[in-house]
Amino acid sequence: MYGKTTRGETAPNSDKESPGNNIASRRIVRTTDRAVRQAVRRPAWRETKPKFPMSAMQFPLPRSATRRPHSSACLSFVLLTLGTAGAWADSCPSQRDKIATDRPDLTNSSLVVPVGSFQSENGINFSARDGGRILDGTNTRWRLGIAPCLELLVDLPTYVSKLRAPGSSGFLDVAPAVKWQISPVPGKIDLSVVAGVALPTGTADVAGRGTQPYLQSPWSWELNDGWGLSGMLTEFFRPAEPTMKRVTEASFAVEKKLTETFSIFAEYVGDYPEHAGPSQLINSGGLYRLGRTQQLDFHVAFGLNHNSPAYVIGVGYSFRLDGLFR
């Protein structure tokens, strides 16, 4: 979401860190179909920095190199590669940027966590479907920046509690993943690629059976006057299931930054299982940043067809801890 943070949009001068500092509700409705919801979240925006510095090819080479074509070409390639890598790293999020989370919408952030930062994103949901009532939490996602534009993340097992039948209670799977931020790409678009897998650690009736890999690509596009667009395409694979072995999920969101600390969004989310009818819903909500490294959020979703939950209501809290690799 635009207000989740604009990379390059830094907090006022302060060296103090805040102490606090799916898929379905990080993921919105993780409770309704575990396989269809093992990893979703939402993007943020950033000021656009120069994509590349002056090319190394523009600098004169030593005379000795000019006399040796092969040496000249190799040296030029090395300098160009190093220069490009440096610029790419410079365009990645830094610890000066405000927190950017994968919640409360389903569309994940197109930005990674800064190098040396640990981020914890948490929430609870109350939902209704087919007459049943379900409470799930804590929908925790841990994210760790391990290199420029690269992070490791893991969705911890969420507990799904059936408050009123029908429905099942139990834990969802643990789902580790790796995320690489490819952006910026032309047109102020931020883009990332995520590869992960839900391991069979949860309750089968709730989480599904067997190992469930997924591939995901969230993107975001900054517009004018605080507006932004974002979306995500996810492919879930369920090789252990007898029929529904693949689910495609698509989301599209419109966001508006109202103040420096408060933003709102509305999004469409559609799950399209193989050999089954789709599940579609409209999700909306907002977030409030408590300084540079903490965030409060809420969301409300309504189903658009009989395959979807009737409604989902959720709240969450996220924080980031910086400077872990010093």
N, C-alpha and C positions, 0 to 999 in steps of 0.2 A: 504494500500500500504506500501511496505517496508519502503519507505522514509517518510511516513506520520508520523511515529515516531517509534522508537524502544523502547518499554517499558523497562526501565532499562538503556536506552541510555540518559544520562542527559546532559543538556546544560552546558557550561563552568561556573565556579564559578561566581555567581552573585546573589545577593539577590533582584535585581530590577526586577519588573514585567513589561512586555510590556503593554502599555496602552490599547491595544486592546486585549489584551487578556482581498426513497421517492417514487413501488415507483417510480419516473422517473427522474430524473436528479440528484437529490440526489439519486435520481432517475433521469434517463437520459431523459426520454421523458414523464415526468408527463403530458405533454400536449396532448398526444395521447390517453391515456386510463387511467383515474384517478384511477379506481379500480385496474388495473393491476400494479399501481405504487404508492401505498400509503405507502411507507416507506423504500427506499433502500439506501445503503451506503457502505463504504469500510474500510478494516482492516489495521492494522499497525503491526509492529513487535517489539519484545522486547528481551533483553538478558534473557536467562533462568536462573532463580534463583533456589536454592534448593527447591523442592516441599514440603518437610516436614522436620521439625527439628527432633532432636533425640526424639523418642517416649517416652512419659511419662512412659510407661511400663518398660523402661530401668533404671529408678531411683528406689532405694530401698524404700520400704514402711515402715512406722512406725511399731514397734513390735506389738503394740496393733492391728494394722490392720492385721498382719500376723496371729494373733490368731483367727480372725473372718473372715471366708471365704466370707461372704456376704458383710461385710464392705470393705474388700480388693478389691473385684470385683467392687463395686460401686465407690470406690475412684480411682481405676485404670481407670475406664471408664470416670469419670469426668476429670481426668488429661489428658488422651489421647484426649478427645474431645476438651478441652481447648487448648492443644498444637497444634492439627490439625487446629483449627479455627485460631489460631495466625499465623500459617504458611500460611494458605490460604489467610488471610488478607495481609500478608507481600508480597505475590506474585501479589497483585493487583497494578494497576497504582498509581503513587504518583505525587505530584505537582512538583517534581524535573524532571519528564519526559517531553519530548517535546510533543507538541500538536499532537494528533492523531484524524483525522476526518473521517466522513462517506462519504466524497466527495474527488475528483470529479467523481470517478467511481461509478457504481451502487452497487457493493459489499460493504456492510457496514463494519466498523471496527469491529474486534473481541474483541477489548478492550473497557472498559468503561471509563468515565471521572473520574478523581481522586475525592476522598471525599472532599467536600467543594469547588469544582470548578464549575463554570458556563461556558459553551461553546456555542457560537453562530456560526452557519455555514450558509453561504448565497451564492446565485448565481443567474445568469440569463441565459436563453437559447433562442436561435433562431433556429427554426426547420421548415422543409418543409415536407408536406405529401399530397398526392393526389392533387397536384397543389396549395394547400393552404400554407400560410406563417403565423407562429405563434411566438409570443414573450411571454415568461413567466418569472415571478420573484415575490418575491425575493428567492423563494425556501428555506425559512429559517427553520432551525431546531435548537431548544434550547435543551441543555443537561445539567443536574445537577447531580453531584455525591452526593448521600445521605448516602451511607454506603460503606464499602470496597467491591469492585467488584459489586456494584449495582448503577444504575442510573435511573432517570426519564427523559423522553424526550418527546418533542411535535413538530410536524410539523405544522407550522403556515399556514394559508390559503394563497396559492400562487394565483396571478392573471394571468389568461391566456388571452392574447389579440390576437384576430384574425386580422392580418394585411391584409390578402387577402383570399377571400373565396376559397374553402369551409372551414367550421369550426365554432366553437362557442366561445364566450367570456364569462368570468365569473370567480368566485373564486372556488378553490378547497376546500375540507373539512379540518377542524382542526383534527389532529390525535395524541392523547396522547398515550404513551406506557411506558413500564418498561423493562429494560434490565439487565440481570444477566450474569456476566462473570464467566463461569465454569472453565476455564483453570487455570493453564496449565494441559493438559492431556498428556499422554505419547507420545514422539516423537517430542517435541518442537512445539506442535500444540496448538494454542489459539482458544478457542471456547466460544461462547456466545449464549444465548437464548433471544429472544425478543417477547413480546406479546403486541399487541396494537389494536386500533380500530379507524377507520375514522368515525367521527360523522357527521350526515347529516346537515352540516352548509353551504355548498357551493351551487353552481349553478348545478342543477341536470343534465343538458345537458353536463356539463363539468366534474363534479365530480362523477356522478352516483347517484343512488337512495338508500336511506336508510342507516342504519348502516353497516359498512364494517370491520369486525374484520380481523386480520391477525396474523400469527405465523411465526417466522423467526429464522434462525440459521446461522450466519456468522462464518467462521473459517479462520485461516491463519497459514501458515507453513513456517518457516524461513529456507532457504537453505544457501549455501556458497557463498562468494564473492559478497555479496549485492543482491542476487537473492531471490525471495520469491514467493510462490503460495498462492492463497486465493480463496474463493468461498462462495456461500450463496444459501440456499434453502428457499423459501418463499411460504406460502399458503395464498392466499387471498380468503375471503369468502364474497359472495354478496347475502345474503338471499332475498333482495327485488327485485332482477332482475328476470325477467320471465324465462330466459333460462340459461345464463352464470352465474351460481351460485358459481363457484369456478375457480380460476386461479392459476396455479403453475408456479413460476418463478425460474429459475436456472441460476447462473452466475459462471464463472470461470475466474480468472485473473492471469497473470504473471507480476511480477514487478521487477524493477531493480533500485537500489540506485546508482546514478552516482557520487554524492558528498555528503557531510554531510548535505547539504541543498536542493539538487535537486534530484527528483526521477521521473521515467516515468513508465507507465503501458500500457498493452493491455488486453482487456477482451472480452469474449463472454457473451451475455445476451439473454436468450430465455424465452418468455412468452407462456405458454401452457394452453389456456382456455378450459374449459369443453365444449364439443360439438362445437368446432370452430377450425380453423386453427391457427398455432402458429405464433408468431411475433418474429423475430430474428434480432440481430444487433451486430456489432463489435464496441467497444468503446475503445478509446485510449486517452492518455493525460499525464499530469505531474503536479507536485506541487513544490512550492518553499517556504521554511520556512523562515519567517522573525523573526529570534530569536526563543525563546523557546515557545512562546505563540501565534504566528500569522502565517498565511499561505495564500499564493496566489495559485490558481490552474486554469487549463483549461482542456477542453476535446473536442474531435470531434468524432462523431459516425456516422456510415453508416448502413442503413438497408440492410438485406440480402434477403428479400422477399417482396411481394406486400402488406403484412399486416403490414409492419414496416414503420417508417418514412424514407423518402429519406436520410435525414441527420439531425444531431443535433449538434450545436456548443454552447459551454457554457464557462463562466468564473466565478470565485468565490473568496470570501475572508472569512476567519474564524479567530476567536480569542477566547482566554480563559482567564477568570478572576479567580484567585486563592484566597484561604484564606477567603472564605465567612463565614465559621462556627467558626472562632476564637472568 
